[in-house]
Amino acid sequence: MLTILFIAALTSCTLPTGEATMRPEAIFTFAAQTVDAELTRVAQTQAPPTVSATLTPFPSSTATIAPIPARTSTLTPVPCNAAGFVSDVTIPDGTAMAPNQTFTKTWRLRNIGACTWNSAYQVVFDHDKAMSGPASQPLTTGAVAPGETLDVSVNLKAPPAAGSYKGYWRLRDPNGVLFGLGGGEPFWVAILVDPTLPLMLTLDFVAAESGSVRSNGDVKSEIYVGDTTDNAGSQVFLSFDISSLPATATIEEGAIDLSQGYTIVGDPFSALGCLDVYQQDFIPLDASDFFAGAPSGAFIVRCDPTSIDSAVVDNDFKTALQAKLGSTRIQFRLQFPDKLSNGDGVADQVRLGTPKLIVKYTLP
């Protein structure tokens, strides 16, 4: 609007006489330049509008925490009778055995129940291969409280034929209720019968045929070797029943084990020397069996107390045992050959418990 009025004013003005008249197109050009200058001035004096940013707030987030349910502890009651397996003390699973080999299987079990085991409890054969074991036997002669361990042993015999065999066992309480590992599971013995392996045989001494004879002529049922308080020498005589050894067997090894249940009184190895083993036949045992001379041909010589703890293998012993196959007995004399007595009036003795004959053999 200002532009139009400005142009109109310019066109209506009367210029003084004698001056040049501006052409119309020049007037419009001037007017346009004037308008442009005015618009530029106005634009420079006007501040740009302030833009106000309106921030829209985010909706508040309210965390809703679900309550944790109270934990209810459910206690599983401990059964009266339950066993836990600890270890195989003897005969680990897969142990190779010769046909008809006798052995003792021992498990170590823990009482994990609430009741104490006593002599009224039993170990019983459960199923599969019994291996000539008992149908049942007492579990213990004492008391096994909860948390305590017990070694459970059964005497078994490998089957005659080659193959793998397994036998399962459980326990029985005084009321006849069976239980086992974790409550009801059986424990087991697993062996492999290999006909190529040598057979092992362990024989106890025949107590009724064995004893000791003293240098004064006394014959005793006890098996004490050494000297006595009256300075008499004492020799031990041991008898073993070998009728279970086949006459066709080949003896691979033989030894006498004296380690079971022995005690030492005084100091026999220092006072009397070495303890020797000789073969000597006797039955019945009497005073004439005492050997008073200088012996020879000892199989096994033990010269200190620790030597009693091991079974010594001897080739001459093996030969003597081989020669006895087909008979029912082999017998031995044990003595301190260096001295009958040291004469101090003090007993120096090895008091034997349950000597054993150990034989390894093969069959044709």
Summary of the structure (lengths in Angstrom):
residues: 364
radius of gyration: 54.5
end to end distance: 140.6
largest distance: 189.5
contacts: 971
relative contact order: 0.13
helix: 16%
strand: 35%
